Amino acid sequence: MLGFLITMLLLGCGGGGGSGSGSAADLAPVGAVQSGNPMTPAAAPPATPPPASVVVPAPVLSFSDTGVSLSDGITSNGRWSVTSPLDGLGWEYSLDLGRSWTRGQGASFDVVGDGRKSIWVRTFDQFGNRSEIVMTACTLDTMPPAPPRIEVGQTGGLPVIRIDGLEPMAVWEYSLDEGATWNPGRDTTLAFAGNALRRVWWRQRDAAGNPSTPVLTPIDDAGSAGWIEASGAALAPSALPAWQGNLVLHGEIFRTDTDFIRFDVPVGQRLRGLRLVHYASADAVAFYALQRGPVFDAGTDVQRMLSWKHLGPQDLQTNLISALASQSLGDGPHVLWVNQTGVDRTVYAIEIEIGPR
């Protein structure tokens, strides 16, 4: 009787097949589909959208601010860059204050048509949630300005160029190498003295950075007194006439042909700049020195020089006297010495800036 009860209990616990072990179906994990083949996972349940209150981070919007100022929002470049803060987010932009939106592609989009622009951009995720709108504005200007008006005159026999006809916030530039490079203009006039350069090109750049068509001026015909062969005698330098504004001193030198030029800073004025604006030579090293006084009697004693330097193409646009104290650059006579110790002919141009103390 006891044996009969034990047999019934075993059958009630699911035993069978004469082995007492469970079937394959009994051992299959939850979620598996049983078949004659190995176990196959069941299809995953559909993704559940996040709640509507999900926060989508806003994009970063940027553009290239070109022109005279790099922070005025005036540009000639209509390409805008968009950076998404997270992978997987899309972005879209609006140019009509949000009335319509365009899906963005890649990392940028182009704005066309000159004028004031209002740019809106936002990101979105796969569920349609959108970020806050990033809003900014710019003025797109792709049209070049008219060439500046150039008036040729004389001061003390020197050719003096007056620049006029500039657009608001525009700047003017001049080139001494047929437009290969451009030097920034200062003030509204520029005088010339020397014996190396015969032509100057002029242009203006508007607030967005668009250059005008260049204008050519022959400076050798503007005033014969400005065509000066500088003295090679340190104690008898060539003297420049007085002038107003800035002056470009240009010359050609080599080992046995040095230039000594005297210029006078008027009372109440000071020497504000001495900039190399042109250098053409097979020899990349020349020499200049500046001494206060009517003659250059310092010889090679640099302690008696106000300023000196071995200079070359690396010094273009550099103010050679920027490190000097302003009190040492007052009124009175100065002599500039420019020399090439090598045999290669060197053409140079130095812009001398004189202004109020």
Protein Blocks (a to p, Z undefined) as FASTA:
>chain_A
ZZmmmmmmmmmnopahhnopacfklmpcehiacdfbdcddddddddddddfkbccddddd
ddddehjblclopafbfbdcdddfbghiacdddfegolaccddehjbdcdeheddddddd
ddddfkopacddddddddddfbdcdddddddddeehiacdddehiaehiacdddfegola
ccddehjbdcdedjkbfbdcdddddfkopacddddddfklmomklmccddfbfklccddd
ddehjddddddddfklccdddddddehiacfbdcdfbdcdfblbdcddddedjbdcklja
fklpfbdcdddfklgoiafklmpcfklmcgcddddddddfbfbdcddddddddddZZ
